[in-house]
Amino acid sequence: MTQRDTELSLNLSPENEQLLRRASKYAGFESLSEFALQAAVEKASRILDSAESITLDSESFDPFIADCEQPGPPNSSLTKAIERRRAEKAKST
């Protein structure tokens, strides 16, 4: 079993507690804590996957790759963002 260093406490309404306990039982978990931990980790993974990845359909893939390989000139918003980043970097050094 994995060593755990942090404790998380939840305040649940009676309805939510009952819902989680029933689901935990049906899923075969020995404890509500194990069920809640797995559910939270799975949800966090889905959120991060969605936030940190790009999914393209097959029709969009080739044009996307072509734009990555030969991008057009930067627009004014990108140019301003680059200038701000350079200024921030210069201040921090």
Chimera marker file (.cmm) of the C-alpha trace (Angstrom):
<marker_set name="trace">
<marker id="1" x="0.000" y="0.000" z="0.000" r="1" g="1" b="0" radius="0.5"/>
<marker id="2" x="1.197" y="3.526" z="-0.807" r="1" g="1" b="0" radius="0.5"/>
<marker id="3" x="2.358" y="5.704" z="2.060" r="1" g="1" b="0" radius="0.5"/>
<marker id="4" x="0.214" y="8.799" z="2.506" r="1" g="1" b="0" radius="0.5"/>
<marker id="5" x="1.442" y="12.006" z="4.092" r="1" g="1" b="0" radius="0.5"/>
<marker id="6" x="-1.565" y="14.324" z="3.801" r="1" g="1" b="0" radius="0.5"/>
<marker id="7" x="-5.003" y="14.013" z="5.287" r="1" g="1" b="0" radius="0.5"/>
<marker id="8" x="-8.051" y="15.505" z="3.595" r="1" g="1" b="0" radius="0.5"/>
<marker id="9" x="-11.278" y="16.057" z="5.475" r="1" g="1" b="0" radius="0.5"/>
<marker id="10" x="-14.669" y="16.523" z="3.802" r="1" g="1" b="0" radius="0.5"/>
<marker id="11" x="-17.851" y="17.980" z="5.213" r="1" g="1" b="0" radius="0.5"/>
<marker id="12" x="-20.694" y="16.126" z="3.504" r="1" g="1" b="0" radius="0.5"/>
<marker id="13" x="-24.418" y="16.551" z="3.660" r="1" g="1" b="0" radius="0.5"/>
<marker id="14" x="-26.172" y="13.373" z="4.789" r="1" g="1" b="0" radius="0.5"/>
<marker id="15" x="-27.478" y="12.907" z="1.249" r="1" g="1" b="0" radius="0.5"/>
<marker id="16" x="-24.030" y="13.174" z="-0.316" r="1" g="1" b="0" radius="0.5"/>
<marker id="17" x="-22.513" y="10.863" z="2.266" r="1" g="1" b="0" radius="0.5"/>
<marker id="18" x="-25.182" y="8.243" z="1.587" r="1" g="1" b="0" radius="0.5"/>
<marker id="19" x="-24.700" y="8.606" z="-2.168" r="1" g="1" b="0" radius="0.5"/>
<marker id="20" x="-20.935" y="8.144" z="-1.882" r="1" g="1" b="0" radius="0.5"/>
<marker id="21" x="-21.235" y="5.221" z="0.509" r="1" g="1" b="0" radius="0.5"/>
<marker id="22" x="-23.670" y="3.425" z="-1.801" r="1" g="1" b="0" radius="0.5"/>
<marker id="23" x="-21.469" y="4.007" z="-4.844" r="1" g="1" b="0" radius="0.5"/>
<marker id="24" x="-18.395" y="2.919" z="-2.895" r="1" g="1" b="0" radius="0.5"/>
<marker id="25" x="-20.110" y="-0.311" z="-1.911" r="1" g="1" b="0" radius="0.5"/>
<marker id="26" x="-21.260" y="-1.086" z="-5.463" r="1" g="1" b="0" radius="0.5"/>
<marker id="27" x="-17.776" y="-0.377" z="-6.777" r="1" g="1" b="0" radius="0.5"/>
<marker id="28" x="-16.288" y="-2.833" z="-4.288" r="1" g="1" b="0" radius="0.5"/>
<marker id="29" x="-14.271" y="-0.427" z="-2.173" r="1" g="1" b="0" radius="0.5"/>
<marker id="30" x="-13.532" y="-1.328" z="1.422" r="1" g="1" b="0" radius="0.5"/>
<marker id="31" x="-13.778" y="2.267" z="2.608" r="1" g="1" b="0" radius="0.5"/>
<marker id="32" x="-15.390" y="5.527" z="1.632" r="1" g="1" b="0" radius="0.5"/>
<marker id="33" x="-11.955" y="7.167" z="1.816" r="1" g="1" b="0" radius="0.5"/>
<marker id="34" x="-10.495" y="4.872" z="-0.833" r="1" g="1" b="0" radius="0.5"/>
<marker id="35" x="-13.484" y="5.449" z="-3.094" r="1" g="1" b="0" radius="0.5"/>
<marker id="36" x="-13.342" y="9.245" z="-2.659" r="1" g="1" b="0" radius="0.5"/>
<marker id="37" x="-9.592" y="9.272" z="-3.284" r="1" g="1" b="0" radius="0.5"/>
<marker id="38" x="-9.869" y="7.273" z="-6.490" r="1" g="1" b="0" radius="0.5"/>
<marker id="39" x="-12.811" y="9.360" z="-7.721" r="1" g="1" b="0" radius="0.5"/>
<marker id="40" x="-10.959" y="12.612" z="-7.009" r="1" g="1" b="0" radius="0.5"/>
<marker id="41" x="-7.761" y="11.407" z="-8.699" r="1" g="1" b="0" radius="0.5"/>
<marker id="42" x="-9.682" y="10.225" z="-11.777" r="1" g="1" b="0" radius="0.5"/>
<marker id="43" x="-11.540" y="13.545" z="-12.032" r="1" g="1" b="0" radius="0.5"/>
<marker id="44" x="-8.318" y="15.527" z="-11.589" r="1" g="1" b="0" radius="0.5"/>
<marker id="45" x="-6.637" y="13.480" z="-14.327" r="1" g="1" b="0" radius="0.5"/>
<marker id="46" x="-9.521" y="14.125" z="-16.734" r="1" g="1" b="0" radius="0.5"/>
<marker id="47" x="-9.453" y="17.860" z="-16.005" r="1" g="1" b="0" radius="0.5"/>
<marker id="48" x="-5.687" y="18.069" z="-16.539" r="1" g="1" b="0" radius="0.5"/>
<marker id="49" x="-5.837" y="15.966" z="-19.709" r="1" g="1" b="0" radius="0.5"/>
<marker id="50" x="-8.496" y="18.290" z="-21.098" r="1" g="1" b="0" radius="0.5"/>
<marker id="51" x="-6.654" y="21.462" z="-20.071" r="1" g="1" b="0" radius="0.5"/>
<marker id="52" x="-3.200" y="20.372" z="-21.194" r="1" g="1" b="0" radius="0.5"/>
<marker id="53" x="-3.879" y="18.627" z="-24.498" r="1" g="1" b="0" radius="0.5"/>
<marker id="54" x="-5.306" y="19.420" z="-27.898" r="1" g="1" b="0" radius="0.5"/>
<marker id="55" x="-7.571" y="17.013" z="-29.715" r="1" g="1" b="0" radius="0.5"/>
<marker id="56" x="-8.087" y="17.407" z="-33.441" r="1" g="1" b="0" radius="0.5"/>
<marker id="57" x="-10.366" y="15.561" z="-35.803" r="1" g="1" b="0" radius="0.5"/>
<marker id="58" x="-8.768" y="13.982" z="-38.875" r="1" g="1" b="0" radius="0.5"/>
<marker id="59" x="-9.832" y="16.871" z="-41.136" r="1" g="1" b="0" radius="0.5"/>
<marker id="60" x="-8.092" y="19.450" z="-38.925" r="1" g="1" b="0" radius="0.5"/>
<marker id="61" x="-4.870" y="17.548" z="-38.298" r="1" g="1" b="0" radius="0.5"/>
<marker id="62" x="-3.026" y="18.152" z="-41.599" r="1" g="1" b="0" radius="0.5"/>
<marker id="63" x="-3.792" y="21.909" z="-41.744" r="1" g="1" b="0" radius="0.5"/>
<marker id="64" x="-2.718" y="22.248" z="-38.107" r="1" g="1" b="0" radius="0.5"/>
<marker id="65" x="0.610" y="20.513" z="-38.756" r="1" g="1" b="0" radius="0.5"/>
<marker id="66" x="1.171" y="22.633" z="-41.874" r="1" g="1" b="0" radius="0.5"/>
<marker id="67" x="0.587" y="25.815" z="-39.867" r="1" g="1" b="0" radius="0.5"/>
<marker id="68" x="2.989" y="24.595" z="-37.173" r="1" g="1" b="0" radius="0.5"/>
<marker id="69" x="5.689" y="23.839" z="-39.727" r="1" g="1" b="0" radius="0.5"/>
<marker id="70" x="5.294" y="27.111" z="-41.633" r="1" g="1" b="0" radius="0.5"/>
<marker id="71" x="3.612" y="29.682" z="-39.410" r="1" g="1" b="0" radius="0.5"/>
<marker id="72" x="2.568" y="33.029" z="-40.773" r="1" g="1" b="0" radius="0.5"/>
<marker id="73" x="3.941" y="36.295" z="-39.426" r="1" g="1" b="0" radius="0.5"/>
<marker id="74" x="3.003" y="37.152" z="-35.841" r="1" g="1" b="0" radius="0.5"/>
<marker id="75" x="-0.089" y="39.306" z="-35.430" r="1" g="1" b="0" radius="0.5"/>
<marker id="76" x="-0.147" y="42.419" z="-33.239" r="1" g="1" b="0" radius="0.5"/>
<marker id="77" x="-1.427" y="40.539" z="-30.161" r="1" g="1" b="0" radius="0.5"/>
<marker id="78" x="1.398" y="38.016" z="-30.344" r="1" g="1" b="0" radius="0.5"/>
<marker id="79" x="3.973" y="40.758" z="-30.930" r="1" g="1" b="0" radius="0.5"/>
<marker id="80" x="2.719" y="42.665" z="-27.865" r="1" g="1" b="0" radius="0.5"/>
<marker id="81" x="2.771" y="39.475" z="-25.762" r="1" g="1" b="0" radius="0.5"/>
<marker id="82" x="6.368" y="38.783" z="-26.811" r="1" g="1" b="0" radius="0.5"/>
<marker id="83" x="7.355" y="42.346" z="-25.925" r="1" g="1" b="0" radius="0.5"/>
<marker id="84" x="5.674" y="42.079" z="-22.492" r="1" g="1" b="0" radius="0.5"/>
<marker id="85" x="7.415" y="38.772" z="-21.818" r="1" g="1" b="0" radius="0.5"/>
<marker id="86" x="10.805" y="40.190" z="-22.771" r="1" g="1" b="0" radius="0.5"/>
<marker id="87" x="10.223" y="43.206" z="-20.500" r="1" g="1" b="0" radius="0.5"/>
<marker id="88" x="9.196" y="40.953" z="-17.589" r="1" g="1" b="0" radius="0.5"/>
<marker id="89" x="12.208" y="38.751" z="-18.137" r="1" g="1" b="0" radius="0.5"/>
<marker id="90" x="14.529" y="41.763" z="-18.239" r="1" g="1" b="0" radius="0.5"/>
<marker id="91" x="13.125" y="43.032" z="-14.922" r="1" g="1" b="0" radius="0.5"/>
<marker id="92" x="13.706" y="39.708" z="-13.198" r="1" g="1" b="0" radius="0.5"/>
<marker id="93" x="17.392" y="39.479" z="-14.161" r="1" g="1" b="0" radius="0.5"/>
<link id1="1" id2="2" r="1" g="1" b="0" radius="0.2"/>
<link id1="2" id2="3" r="1" g="1" b="0" radius="0.2"/>
<link id1="3" id2="4" r="1" g="1" b="0" radius="0.2"/>
<link id1="4" id2="5" r="1" g="1" b="0" radius="0.2"/>
<link id1="5" id2="6" r="1" g="1" b="0" radius="0.2"/>
<link id1="6" id2="7" r="1" g="1" b="0" radius="0.2"/>
<link id1="7" id2="8" r="1" g="1" b="0" radius="0.2"/>
<link id1="8" id2="9" r="1" g="1" b="0" radius="0.2"/>
<link id1="9" id2="10" r="1" g="1" b="0" radius="0.2"/>
<link id1="10" id2="11" r="1" g="1" b="0" radius="0.2"/>
<link id1="11" id2="12" r="1" g="1" b="0" radius="0.2"/>
<link id1="12" id2="13" r="1" g="1" b="0" radius="0.2"/>
<link id1="13" id2="14" r="1" g="1" b="0" radius="0.2"/>
<link id1="14" id2="15" r="1" g="1" b="0" radius="0.2"/>
<link id1="15" id2="16" r="1" g="1" b="0" radius="0.2"/>
<link id1="16" id2="17" r="1" g="1" b="0" radius="0.2"/>
<link id1="17" id2="18" r="1" g="1" b="0" radius="0.2"/>
<link id1="18" id2="19" r="1" g="1" b="0" radius="0.2"/>
<link id1="19" id2="20" r="1" g="1" b="0" radius="0.2"/>
<link id1="20" id2="21" r="1" g="1" b="0" radius="0.2"/>
<link id1="21" id2="22" r="1" g="1" b="0" radius="0.2"/>
<link id1="22" id2="23" r="1" g="1" b="0" radius="0.2"/>
<link id1="23" id2="24" r="1" g="1" b="0" radius="0.2"/>
<link id1="24" id2="25" r="1" g="1" b="0" radius="0.2"/>
<link id1="25" id2="26" r="1" g="1" b="0" radius="0.2"/>
<link id1="26" id2="27" r="1" g="1" b="0" radius="0.2"/>
<link id1="27" id2="28" r="1" g="1" b="0" radius="0.2"/>
<link id1="28" id2="29" r="1" g="1" b="0" radius="0.2"/>
<link id1="29" id2="30" r="1" g="1" b="0" radius="0.2"/>
<link id1="30" id2="31" r="1" g="1" b="0" radius="0.2"/>
<link id1="31" id2="32" r="1" g="1" b="0" radius="0.2"/>
<link id1="32" id2="33" r="1" g="1" b="0" radius="0.2"/>
<link id1="33" id2="34" r="1" g="1" b="0" radius="0.2"/>
<link id1="34" id2="35" r="1" g="1" b="0" radius="0.2"/>
<link id1="35" id2="36" r="1" g="1" b="0" radius="0.2"/>
<link id1="36" id2="37" r="1" g="1" b="0" radius="0.2"/>
<link id1="37" id2="38" r="1" g="1" b="0" radius="0.2"/>
<link id1="38" id2="39" r="1" g="1" b="0" radius="0.2"/>
<link id1="39" id2="40" r="1" g="1" b="0" radius="0.2"/>
<link id1="40" id2="41" r="1" g="1" b="0" radius="0.2"/>
<link id1="41" id2="42" r="1" g="1" b="0" radius="0.2"/>
<link id1="42" id2="43" r="1" g="1" b="0" radius="0.2"/>
<link id1="43" id2="44" r="1" g="1" b="0" radius="0.2"/>
<link id1="44" id2="45" r="1" g="1" b="0" radius="0.2"/>
<link id1="45" id2="46" r="1" g="1" b="0" radius="0.2"/>
<link id1="46" id2="47" r="1" g="1" b="0" radius="0.2"/>
<link id1="47" id2="48" r="1" g="1" b="0" radius="0.2"/>
<link id1="48" id2="49" r="1" g="1" b="0" radius="0.2"/>
<link id1="49" id2="50" r="1" g="1" b="0" radius="0.2"/>
<link id1="50" id2="51" r="1" g="1" b="0" radius="0.2"/>
<link id1="51" id2="52" r="1" g="1" b="0" radius="0.2"/>
<link id1="52" id2="53" r="1" g="1" b="0" radius="0.2"/>
<link id1="53" id2="54" r="1" g="1" b="0" radius="0.2"/>
<link id1="54" id2="55" r="1" g="1" b="0" radius="0.2"/>
<link id1="55" id2="56" r="1" g="1" b="0" radius="0.2"/>
<link id1="56" id2="57" r="1" g="1" b="0" radius="0.2"/>
<link id1="57" id2="58" r="1" g="1" b="0" radius="0.2"/>
<link id1="58" id2="59" r="1" g="1" b="0" radius="0.2"/>
<link id1="59" id2="60" r="1" g="1" b="0" radius="0.2"/>
<link id1="60" id2="61" r="1" g="1" b="0" radius="0.2"/>
<link id1="61" id2="62" r="1" g="1" b="0" radius="0.2"/>
<link id1="62" id2="63" r="1" g="1" b="0" radius="0.2"/>
<link id1="63" id2="64" r="1" g="1" b="0" radius="0.2"/>
<link id1="64" id2="65" r="1" g="1" b="0" radius="0.2"/>
<link id1="65" id2="66" r="1" g="1" b="0" radius="0.2"/>
<link id1="66" id2="67" r="1" g="1" b="0" radius="0.2"/>
<link id1="67" id2="68" r="1" g="1" b="0" radius="0.2"/>
<link id1="68" id2="69" r="1" g="1" b="0" radius="0.2"/>
<link id1="69" id2="70" r="1" g="1" b="0" radius="0.2"/>
<link id1="70" id2="71" r="1" g="1" b="0" radius="0.2"/>
<link id1="71" id2="72" r="1" g="1" b="0" radius="0.2"/>
<link id1="72" id2="73" r="1" g="1" b="0" radius="0.2"/>
<link id1="73" id2="74" r="1" g="1" b="0" radius="0.2"/>
<link id1="74" id2="75" r="1" g="1" b="0" radius="0.2"/>
<link id1="75" id2="76" r="1" g="1" b="0" radius="0.2"/>
<link id1="76" id2="77" r="1" g="1" b="0" radius="0.2"/>
<link id1="77" id2="78" r="1" g="1" b="0" radius="0.2"/>
<link id1="78" id2="79" r="1" g="1" b="0" radius="0.2"/>
<link id1="79" id2="80" r="1" g="1" b="0" radius="0.2"/>
<link id1="80" id2="81" r="1" g="1" b="0" radius="0.2"/>
<link id1="81" id2="82" r="1" g="1" b="0" radius="0.2"/>
<link id1="82" id2="83" r="1" g="1" b="0" radius="0.2"/>
<link id1="83" id2="84" r="1" g="1" b="0" radius="0.2"/>
<link id1="84" id2="85" r="1" g="1" b="0" radius="0.2"/>
<link id1="85" id2="86" r="1" g="1" b="0" radius="0.2"/>
<link id1="86" id2="87" r="1" g="1" b="0" radius="0.2"/>
<link id1="87" id2="88" r="1" g="1" b="0" radius="0.2"/>
<link id1="88" id2="89" r="1" g="1" b="0" radius="0.2"/>
<link id1="89" id2="90" r="1" g="1" b="0" radius="0.2"/>
<link id1="90" id2="91" r="1" g="1" b="0" radius="0.2"/>
<link id1="91" id2="92" r="1" g="1" b="0" radius="0.2"/>
<link id1="92" id2="93" r="1" g="1" b="0" radius="0.2"/>
</marker_set>
